[in-house]
Amino acid sequence: MTHAGYPVVDYNSSTGSDTNPSDCVSSSTNTSVTAAGTGAGTTITFEFGESELESLDLSACADDGSDYIYCDTLSGDRHLFQITAFSPSKGACTSVTISTDLDDTFTGKAWHINGTRASFFHDGTHGDARDFLRGWTIRLNGTFSASNVFEPAYDDEASRAVDDPELTIMAHPDATSKPIIRTTASWAYMYRTRQRIQVKNIGLRYESTGNGANNYMFCQHGAHTFVDCDIVNNQSTQPTYLLDVAAGLSVRFFNCYISGGGTRVFRGDSVQHTIFDNCWIDCKGTYGTGGAVFLGGENNVVTNTLISESAERGIVFDVGGNEGRKGFWFCKNVTIADCASHGIQLTGTPSATDDPEHTFAIVNCLVVGNGGYGIDMPQADIHVESGDIDFNCLFNNTSGGYNHIPAGSNDVTITTTPFTDAANDDYSLNATATGGALLIAAARMTLPTGT
């Protein structure tokens, strides 16, 4: 989805060009045309030098703010600008007005209007992401290497209207495979930005050969949504956290495959809302002691999701915490299987969890083959309302089903593995009468398969 009145920036790593881009709106806007701007102004004036040109024919541009101008080489930070006006006219244009101030002098630079880019990081200093703002749509086709922080523009909440569209990063409609953004050095993603960002049908790869200490996705301050994304660590040395979210408004994952990580695959702390829905968190090959998913903020929802083969716990719900967290923690229709420790663990300060604003529920979950308890609550005095934990199936967990939690009155009991072929990551329910078929007969919702 693109947003009317905002730029759409296309990138194709195979056919795009940063110095002579394809499909510009005017063939004359190439490296023979320069423009100058100053740090105090919002106008870019074209300078034609000894060229016979006196103006540019930009009549193919739109008047609604959906076009942009950019520089192919640059010594400063900002180099993509939304065009808001053409002077004296689009057909005979000598200058354009842009939506943001220039923050460096651009005298003698080569400028382009629109066109298909090749990379995010061609200027060697800051990537184009520093210029991506609310309402913009970034469409990718191919594989892109990020050698520094992928950091969209810092967008002040005070100036943002409630109905302002989000920044969208998505696969180009012509892409025949999922576009990939991969690391080549220590890298953080969406760092210190207050933007609302939606990432759709993109693969994020962590491939640095360094020590990996800073190689993680770090979302901060904004409200970020990932849809149909693959987020994978391919390093031999894994980062402490594949996904580390702090001080955010919300982070949401829908239909995503997430794999890798060190101490934890995902840590959400001091986040107001965290949602996983219809995801597979595949922990095979990870190491560390923190578990797959740590949810320590307020209002966490995990639904229709598979978590498999964590080197420690599957999900940790910190329902209390030192600051006395409130809100709700909700886990429904989730499979947690083959983790080295507890499948689900509830931790936190008991006095905080007794707050009337606190609610949590674990329902319709399948917790199988974990190395600790199926559902563990190490502090016996954490308050649990009747019915908060029910309609689950806990099977073959090394320490037993529940610790300090009574079994639900509607739990389903099976006596054999319910999975088709867990050894090969197929966690679909089998047809065995005392396993998967029994769960299907109990009207359990279809669970993620991992295939």
C-alpha angles and dihedrals in degrees: 000000000000126000120237114241095022131095124266110209116198125204126187114175092201105040103020124095132204095200102034106018123197126242098019112170090246128031089216093065095086136113093296090069121075135185136195132215137165134223092249099049140074097206128094112202118199116230115200100183111189092348118121088232117107097176143359125252102229096159090128090066122097126242095218100080096261096122129079139195125215143177123236095213126025143171096199136059108260123060110147116075133180111233114228101170142014121215132244088347140324092250094052104025124175098164142011132211117227131204097238135042121260112245098198139031113270101186113152096010126139114246135196135191112223115316132142114290127211104209146008096227108041096127093063094227112061129002126236089257089082086071100045109115140178113300095021120124119211113197120194134197118177135003124318128192120215115202096176141022115319094218121164117210117291104252116199112228092214092066096044122096119220092244096046109126121247127248107262125206110186147150115278112250089242094054111118093195135026110285115238132218108192137181126244096175140008104319143177125194127220092356122182096348126136093202126123102236130186119195114193131187095345131136117222115198129189107205108150116140091210126100091284095225093134099027103114141103107260118189117188137176098346137088107251129187127190118195125184092347131149112215109186138167112215098173125121087219108048128216121249090245124015088198119022117177122183136164091005133145093222144330122200133186122194124180092348133151111215122183136167137026139141120234090004136359091215131015119183112181128164089003117140097213132015122178131181115180128171093350135140114219101194110192099177111141096015124129137196139077107267104082131239102284127021114188110186103149129082126284107016124181127187115177138162090001136137121216113184141176102359114176087228133004124351103220127002115197109195094199094172119022128171093286093053100248120214134191129068138309113200128182117176135163093359128148117211112181143167098003118155094235136017118343095220126006127190115203136165145100109308095220090057094050091054091065110120090233090061119099131165135168137181109192138160093006128149112215111180139166100358124154097236132025121327090233116009129191106176093188107066095200098062103123116249120183118218109268095021091112115035147113091049134134118219116182138169097354109158099233096035138265107293135014116201089344125098117235114257116260090230098045118136119233120210129177103202138038112292096203129098096220114341092170088067095040097261104135096168115130115266128220096247109135094226094038130033096358090057090055092047090051089052087062094247112171117253109275128213110274103206092228 
